[in-house]
Amino acid sequence: ATRVAGIRWVAPWKKALEVVNCENFGVSVALTVHDMKSRAPKPRTRQALWSVKQERPELFEQHEKNLQQVLKVDKHVAGPPGFEQCSFDGYLYCAGQNSYFEQSTGRLCWHDADRNDFMDLGEGREYPIDLVGGAASCTGKVETSAAVGTEAPGKVLHVVIPDLHRAAQALKVDLGHLDRPGGMVALFGTCASPTVGVAAEIVARAFHERLIKRLGKYRGEWLDEAFGGAISSTLEDIAAAEGKCISAAVVLVSGERLVAHARGGCRFCLQGGLGEQTSESPSSSAMRRLTPELQHLSVILLSNGALGGEVTGLGL
């Protein structure tokens, strides 16, 4: 019998020729481990390329740099359909939407000229709400008591815009950042006498155009406070330009939001959901949201005792 010493197994991922010494007899025995995969790369195979890449990474460095440069250039140039190069570095511009595409982040934005900065572009949502608007007015004597009749202190006019976005298109203003449906009903009277109050005709002609342009000037997301103040700010601009006070009641709807404002003797009355709310102060505002619990909301505008208009929202 021959005792063989010094045999060791080779790792299964290697193929090796092991020489084992038989010290007792001074003989060398060659043992071969079979059925092991070769580590040597075979030509024209993926394994060969992978192996070379592991052992000689310097051969692939330039190729990787060129590939990264190509990907970087493609990402920098590519943009949504309709966007083209413009004077602002790193931005693409779409004239049809009057918006910009920031190439480094992929965000849509608009340029605020007042701040000289790019702001996130708001995207209005469509709500399943039916918006119904109407108006009626009466002039002449208004019964203030059973025995006394007094002459109405001036002409009363109303303006109804059932589709605010379509009206904005006629004025070449983009209101795509505001929710739909959008509408407005406004009632304009005359404060006391023409000497201290702006005539209803002047306010009626100027108000809706100024309001739409104000809403279109900021194309980001309108917070409740800013949206609620859009009506009063527009009326204050007209009053400042004319140097007189204004008598008006306005209700503005955008999606699920509704804001009402009254001043100068006009009033509004909100009905539905939480009950009734009527404006009492010389200048007052109110905002409501249509919710699953508040599915119906009516707003009545009044001036000098005359019924001015009503807006009803159904849905959600």
Secondary structure, 3 states (H helix, E strand, C coil): CCCCCCCCCCCCCCCCEEEEEECCCCEEEEEECCCCCCCCCCCCCHHHHHHHHHHCHHHCHHHHHHHHHHHHHHHHHCCCCCCEECCCCCEEEECCCCEEEECCCCCEEEEECCCCEEEECCCCCECCEEEEEEECCCCCEEECCCCCEEECCCCCEEEEECCHHHHHHHCCCCCCCCCECEEEEEEEECCCCCCCECCHHHHHHHHHHHHHHHHHHCCCCCCHHHHHCHHHHHHHHHHHHHCCECEEEEEEEECCEEEEEEECCEEEEEECCCCEEECCCCEEEEEEECCCCCCEEEEEEEECCEEEEEEEEEEC
